[in-house]
Amino acid sequence: MQDFIPKLDIKEKSFHGILAIGGIAGVIEGTMQYGFTLHTAFPGMMLTLIGAFLGGFTGFFLKDLVRTWRGLKPYRGVNNDGWTMGAFMGAFVGTLLQVMASPDGSNLVIGSIIGAFVGATCGAFPDEFVTPILGRMQKSRPTGKVAGRHG
């Protein structure tokens, strides 16, 4: 069964985390306003995801702008691990900050959107360094097999 279901990489885990945080924030905010409801999960997910994509675009745009001012080639993101990890952490922290700052816990989706935007923007800057670091971490991780044992 494990061969049938591939293991998710960090980008896919972060993407699903962004959707989960946005959806949970939407459900909680909708429940506070209308009573228990699930139909507010999708707008929360999509708005948080749009905030993350716009943040990643803004971060890469600013990064390319600075690189071209310095006379370097523009960076074209290949793996995009940095901004997705930043968007996930930003959405999480933004939602938590909105819970702490709001007396009644409202506007959780706004917190997740702004957090995802800021996190993705900040995560786009070190994007070219994140993927090699993750690759080295994966190579240095023990496999979990005991030497000398078979079967």
Buried (B, 14 or more C-beta within 10 A) or exposed (E): EEEEEEEEBBBEBBBEBBBBBBBBBBBBBBEEEEEEBEEBBBBBBBBBBBBBBBBBBBBBEEBBEEEEEEEEEEBEBEBBBBBBBBBBBBBBBBBBEBBEEEEEBBBBBBBBBBBBBBBBBBBBBBBBEBBEEBEEEEEEEEEEEEEEEEE
